[in-house]
Each structure stands twice: as C-alpha cells, then as structure tokens.
C-alpha cells in the first residue's frame, strides 16, 4: 500500500475550482461527520479520491447532479 495514495484514514487537502481549499479525513461510514471534515469512504466524493495521489485532478458528479472539480493538494497518511 503506497503511503502517498488516498485511502481510509488519509487526511486530504483539496482545492476546489473557484472555492478555495478544504481538508477532509476519509473514514469508515460509522465515523463520518461531514460538518467536522470526516467523510465516509462510501461517499461519492471519497470514492472519487481513493487511490489517487497528490496533484491528481478529480471530477465527479455529486448527489445533486452537480459536476464538482478539484485538485488534491496534499495527502497525509499516518
């Protein structure tokens, strides 16, 4: 397992097109707390990120059918 790949437990900083940067932690669904930046590995956003690396560009369709584009700025695996 690569230490710079996004996986469950990774802290990820992403830059959204036109909307600044946000930090998230990928967690199991029972630990999810989106308000505090903990997103479920089964969410559409997390699924789009898992397996990606720093500088990867992500494009996915959210549950409201909006296309979201962002870039991975940092991946921290502890």
Order of alpha helices (4+ residues) and beta strands (2+ residues): beta-beta-beta-alpha-beta-beta
